Structures are given as structure tokens and as C-alpha cells.
Amino acid sequence: MTMKRRDLLLGSTGMVASVAAVGLSAQAAAQTRQSTIHWHREADVVVIGSGATGLPAAIVAREGGSSVIVVEAQSHTGGHAICSGGNVPLGGGTSYQKKWGIQDSPDLVFQDLTDWSVVEPNGFPDYRFNDREVIRAFADNCAATYDFLVAHGVVFVDKAPDKLGGSSVGNSVPREMHAAPMDWPLIQTGKPAASDNRTTMSTGNGLMHPLAAAARKLGIEILQSHKMTAIHRATPQAGPVIGIAVDNNGRLINIRARKAVIIGTGGSTTNVNFRRMFDPRLTEEYCGVAGQPWSDQDASGELAGMAIGASLWGLFNNTGEFGSGITKPGTIGGQYGYVNLRWFPGSEVFDKARATGLPVKDWQDVVLVNMIGKRFYDETGPQFSSGNYGSIDPYVPGSYRNGKNLKFNPNTFLDAALAGIGDGHNGGGPIWAIFDADAVEREQWDPKPPNVDYEAGFCFTANTIEELARKIMMKYQRVPMPPEALAATISRYNSFVDSGVDEDFSKPKPLYKISKPPFYAGWATPVLHDTRAGLRINARCQVVDMNGQVIPGLYCGGESAGGFSLHGLARATCQGFIAGTNATAEKPRV
Ligand SMILES: Cc1cc2nc3c(=O)[nH]c(=O)nc-3n(C[C@H](O)[C@H](O)[C@H](O)COP(=O)(O)OP(=O)(O)OC[C@H]3O[C@@H](n4cnc5c(N)ncnc54)[C@H](O)[C@@H]3O)c2cc1C
């Protein structure tokens, strides 16, 4: 079955105009539009994305009696959630917390996540701009979401909840649990974890493999390599949502949703234009987004929602440099350097990742330079200065002292990296880690493929510093690196090793000269991670339009939804649970 392009166009332009002209009711408009679209598939509930929002939503909707189709853009399921650390901060009095004697309640979760007084070490408030309605719904559904995950095969490491990973400063009680991979293969390697680690390590593999298996067991169809390209609404700005358009390897198909469509597309960090609405600095060179190349966060859910009138919400939450939103890379020499995610040969996506990266144990071993070969800050600067878990101590909810007690520590390392070279460009350009053969020895690196990526220009090597600078040519290097500038930088740095004082950036006692060939330049450009603003939703996870009205039949959760500054999995799984519960309860429209 092929759909004619005219079918789509008719539905979205010509027909809409005539509907408006004759003033048909929303219901009549929906029926008219339904009949103009050639539907290839249909289900009660159509879920977009098979990540931390999508799979819980799909399972809950199916168990609520709905037929469900999930569309997934990638050729595999799991989204960023399966790449994640599997740290899940669900609290509110879960049976898990009770087992470890931790007193918690929905009210306490709500109080914590709306506490105006909590600030990060960079001075930005974590929760001040959270939407109260959205947080209340989360707080009230946390414990049920925990039970849901466990009932669908997720095994959490058997130890007391803590405050690591996804939770942040200012939480009153420990809520974080850790998903164990058990015998599931890890997407990073293609193999299961070492047998002595399977029940003790924390990984998103332990969360998402069981959910995908549970979904399939329930008969939920997951259409992989099916990318949603548009959401069909009765008219572009009014009436209910009636389905979606999908691209399946160039074939356009329409899927009718009798009850509802749920957006779980995972945010916007890989869409350069979209992310720059929040932070103009984030230009193309920030191409090593955490979770790529497994899946993209291309804002397709947000854009499709906005095209039919949806509003964005809580935009400050995406502008504050919270947690690991922007990070110093943990590995160098490859495009994807997120500190907690490495791709190994054997992974299904290794051909796209191309390199595992060299993990940096000691930042004394490298000098970081910008595009024009100049240092810009103390290389040993911390990973990120926000998201310091437990850094408000004691934490007294709602007290102005919370902020006062915190040591102010602006995120200068990353801000310096993103500041650029003063050429009027908004982005900071590539950052290169320069090191020598002695550093290779100390770090026990093997700077060869598959550890580094020479072919795509994310690593270079040469026998002199000048030759190295001349070789650094790749698409994000806007200007050639002047060889004499890099040579001067390295020579000055080496003099700091002699004197024991970094006169430029106060690196604590520079330890090692960069003097023994071969020399290397490894990609060390900041990595992007989180989306914390997206479509406006209400407590039921229904999408709300620019006039504050619900768009009937459209739901959203996770990183594509706005109003909620909290890293990751708890927010996404819980909102998937809420969206699925409400979507399945809708009456079929056809
Ligand atoms: C390396 C890493 C470590 C992390 N560690 C943690 C952690 O320990 N704890 C924590 O709480 N959070 C963590 N996170 C964050 C967490 O994984 C995400 O916040 C969470 O997965 C978001 O869920 P989501 O459903 O919004 O998006 P995702 O889980 O990314 O799912 C979105 C899905 O939608 C699909 N999709 C997108 N567009 C379309 C389209 N147009 N059509 C069809 N499908 C589409 C994507 O391919 C993807 O499969 C981590 C993230 C990463 C990358």
C-alpha cells in the first residue's frame, strides 16, 4: 500500500481551508479529515518512541485494553534510556524505600522538586521554575511507577537507595535505585556484563531490555525504522489529534490513532537550531551528544507538536547549566566522549561511533587548546560544577540558607571552552587535547583505531608540534590552527612545568612536559546531554496549546515535555506511565 503525496497535502491544506470556511464542528472536521487521509495502519493508541517514556506508556495502554502501535525512528529500541546509567530516582514511599527503612511520601517529593531555595554551585535554581501541576502528578505516581517497572521485569540492585546519578542537590531522602543488567546483552559491547557484575552494576540495559520484552509479550507492535514526520489533527490548530505520518525508509505511511497519540521522542539536544533557541552558543561543533549514535534527540516530537499549535514550557530549565547538561568529555580522540558511555567493537552502532575513545585518568597528562592553538583554562578543572549531589548539607527545605551554605562555583571550565576565539562566532569551536608519547605511556593508552578516530578527523598525530597543528583539518575547525601558536603554547606550558607555576590559568603545579614525539591531538570538545524543556503538558500529560487549551488526543512525556527540571529516567518512566494510563481511558473517536 502506498500513500499518494496528494493525500497528505489535501488533508493539511486544501481541505483545512474549506473546513474553516464552512465552520464545521471539531468532530465533523475530524471526520472529514479522517476520510481524506489514506490510513495504512491503525490502533487505539499510537506511541512515538520506544525509550523511557514510550515503552511504559505503551505497556500501560495495552494493559488498559487498548491496541497499541509504537513507532521507533531507529532500527533498534531503547532510546537514550538504554544507553543510560540506569540510575532511577523514584521515591515517594516506594516499597523499595520502605524495605531500607527510608521514610518518604508524595508530599515530600513535591516539596523537594518545587523548592525555590535549592541552587546549584553555579547559582542556578534547580526546581524554582518547575510547573507545580506537573510535579504534583509526578510525586503522586512515583511509587506506582516503581511497582510497574518491577512488575514488568526490571531488577534493581539490592542495596539501599542513594543520591547518585539522576537525583540532584536538595533531596531530603535517598531515592535513587540502580537497574541491574542481569543476563541481557549490553548495547555498548554486544555482550552481557561480566557474570560477577550482572546483579550489582547499574545500566539502562537493565531497564529497557525487560520493558521491550514485556511490550512484545503483550502483543504490542514496535515498528522499528519508522520515523514520525507529522502529527495529523482535525485541522492544523483545532480539533482532536487523529494519527501520525511516518517515514519508513522513504515510504510514507499514515497510522490512525483511534484514541490518542503519545509523544516520547526524547528531546532536542541533537537539533542544532532548536537547541540554540535556549543557548545560542551550542553551534554545530557540539556533535558528540551523549546517547548518540544509538538514537537522536532531533526535536521531531516538539516540532510536530508545535506545528499543530502546541506550546513550549518552562524554558529556563533548559538554559540553566544543570547537572551534566554540558560536560567536559571523559574520553578523547573520538566524536562521542561522554564520560559514562563508551562504544566498543561488537556494539550494533560501532560503525557509526567509529571509536571507543581514550579515557583520561589524569588531566595533567594533556593540554587543552582551542581552535587557534591556545590554552583557555586549567585542564584539571572539574567535570561540571553543578549537580554536586549532596552539596547542600544540611539541607533544610525552603530555607534561604540552602543557597547561602553552598560554595559558589561557577562553571568556568566549560564556559571558557564554549566562549570561543573572539571571531564573532557563537560557538567555542573544537577543543583539542594535545599530548605526547610520555603521556601515552603514563595513561597506558593505545592511540590507534578502534580507540581513536583518525579517519573522520577526531584524532591526529605527527612528529612535531607544528606538523600536528597543520594536520588538524576537519569540518568543525573553522580556521586552520596556526602552527607557531600551538608551538608557542606548548613551549610556554613546558616552561610552567620547569617553574612549577601555571602563570596563565593556575593549573595546580603542572607536572609533565609535552616533549616526546609522536605528538597527538584528540577531540575533547564539550558534550551535550539533557533536554529539560519541551512541550507544555498538564497533570495528565496532555499536551497544551498556546492558548492554554488541551489538544485532544495528544500526550507527551520525558525529555520532549517541559516544566520539569530533573535529570532523566524517573521523570520519563513516570510520565510514560501517566500518559499511557490516561490515553487508554479515552473514548475512541472513530
Ligand atoms: C549516556 C547517558 C546516561 C544517562 N544516565 C542516566 C541515569 O543514570 N539516570 C537518569 O535518570 N537518566 C539518565 N540519562 C538520561 C535518560 O536516559 C533520559 O533522560 C531518558 O532516556 C529520556 O527518556 P525519553 O523517553 O524522553 O527519551 P529516550 O529514552 O531517548 O527515547 C526516545 C525515543 O524516541 C525515538 N524517536 C525520536 N524521534 C522519533 C520520531 N520522530 N519517530 C519515532 N521515534 C522517534 C528515539 O529514537 C528514542 O528511541 C542518561 C542519558 C544518557 C545519554
The ligand as a MOL file (V3000), in Angstrom:
LIG
                    3D

  0  0  0     0  0            999 V3000
M  V30 BEGIN CTAB
M  V30 COUNTS 53 58 0 0 0
M  V30 BEGIN ATOM
M  V30 1 C 24.7810 8.1840 28.4900 0
M  V30 2 C 23.5460 8.5430 29.2520 0
M  V30 3 C 23.4650 8.2300 30.6060 0
M  V30 4 C 22.3060 8.5450 31.3160 0
M  V30 5 N 22.2000 8.1370 32.6110 0
M  V30 6 C 21.0670 8.3970 33.3020 0
M  V30 7 C 20.9120 7.9150 34.6270 0
M  V30 8 O 21.7450 7.1900 35.1410 0
M  V30 9 N 19.7770 8.2580 35.3080 0
M  V30 10 C 18.8040 9.0240 34.7380 0
M  V30 11 O 17.8140 9.3100 35.4100 0
M  V30 12 N 18.8970 9.4330 33.4520 0
M  V30 13 C 19.9990 9.1270 32.7160 0
M  V30 14 N 20.1090 9.5380 31.4200 0
M  V30 15 C 19.0010 10.2890 30.8210 0
M  V30 16 C 17.8730 9.3630 30.3930 0
M  V30 17 O 18.3750 8.2780 29.6790 0
M  V30 18 C 16.8910 10.1410 29.5330 0
M  V30 19 O 16.5040 11.2920 30.2330 0
M  V30 20 C 15.6590 9.3260 29.1890 0
M  V30 21 O 16.0180 8.2000 28.4490 0
M  V30 22 C 14.6710 10.1760 28.4110 0
M  V30 23 O 13.5880 9.3940 28.0710 0
M  V30 24 P 12.7380 9.7570 26.7830 0
M  V30 25 O 11.6740 8.7510 26.6410 0
M  V30 26 O 12.3550 11.1800 26.8500 0
M  V30 27 O 13.7870 9.6180 25.5730 0
M  V30 28 P 14.5700 8.3440 25.0500 0
M  V30 29 O 14.7640 7.3480 26.1170 0
M  V30 30 O 15.7740 8.8500 24.3560 0
M  V30 31 O 13.5800 7.7290 23.9680 0
M  V30 32 C 13.2030 8.4670 22.8230 0
M  V30 33 C 12.9860 7.5100 21.6680 0
M  V30 34 O 12.2410 8.1710 20.6540 0
M  V30 35 C 12.7830 7.8430 19.3940 0
M  V30 36 N 12.4010 8.8970 18.4580 0
M  V30 37 C 12.8370 10.1700 18.4330 0
M  V30 38 N 12.2300 10.8470 17.4390 0
M  V30 39 C 11.3850 9.9690 16.8340 0
M  V30 40 C 10.4850 10.0820 15.7400 0
M  V30 41 N 10.3230 11.2320 15.0770 0
M  V30 42 N 9.7740 8.9800 15.3700 0
M  V30 43 C 9.9210 7.7930 16.0370 0
M  V30 44 N 10.7840 7.6480 17.0690 0
M  V30 45 C 11.4920 8.7250 17.4720 0
M  V30 46 C 14.2640 7.7760 19.6580 0
M  V30 47 O 14.9520 7.0840 18.6320 0
M  V30 48 C 14.2820 7.0630 21.0020 0
M  V30 49 O 14.2980 5.6670 20.8430 0
M  V30 50 C 21.2360 9.2180 30.6740 0
M  V30 51 C 21.3210 9.5280 29.3060 0
M  V30 52 C 22.4570 9.1820 28.5930 0
M  V30 53 C 22.5050 9.5010 27.1290 0
M  V30 END ATOM
M  V30 BEGIN BOND
M  V30 1 1 1 2
M  V30 2 1 2 3
M  V30 3 2 2 52
M  V30 4 2 3 4
M  V30 5 1 4 5
M  V30 6 1 4 50
M  V30 7 2 5 6
M  V30 8 1 6 7
M  V30 9 1 6 13
M  V30 10 2 7 8
M  V30 11 1 7 9
M  V30 12 1 9 10
M  V30 13 2 10 11
M  V30 14 1 10 12
M  V30 15 2 12 13
M  V30 16 1 13 14
M  V30 17 1 14 15
M  V30 18 1 14 50
M  V30 19 1 15 16
M  V30 20 1 16 17
M  V30 21 1 16 18
M  V30 22 1 18 19
M  V30 23 1 18 20
M  V30 24 1 20 21
M  V30 25 1 20 22
M  V30 26 1 22 23
M  V30 27 1 23 24
M  V30 28 2 24 25
M  V30 29 1 24 26
M  V30 30 1 24 27
M  V30 31 1 27 28
M  V30 32 2 28 29
M  V30 33 1 28 30
M  V30 34 1 28 31
M  V30 35 1 31 32
M  V30 36 1 32 33
M  V30 37 1 33 34
M  V30 38 1 33 48
M  V30 39 1 34 35
M  V30 40 1 35 36
M  V30 41 1 35 46
M  V30 42 1 36 37
M  V30 43 1 36 45
M  V30 44 2 37 38
M  V30 45 1 38 39
M  V30 46 1 39 40
M  V30 47 2 39 45
M  V30 48 1 40 41
M  V30 49 2 40 42
M  V30 50 1 42 43
M  V30 51 2 43 44
M  V30 52 1 44 45
M  V30 53 1 46 47
M  V30 54 1 46 48
M  V30 55 1 48 49
M  V30 56 2 50 51
M  V30 57 1 51 52
M  V30 58 1 52 53
M  V30 END BOND
M  V30 END CTAB
M  END
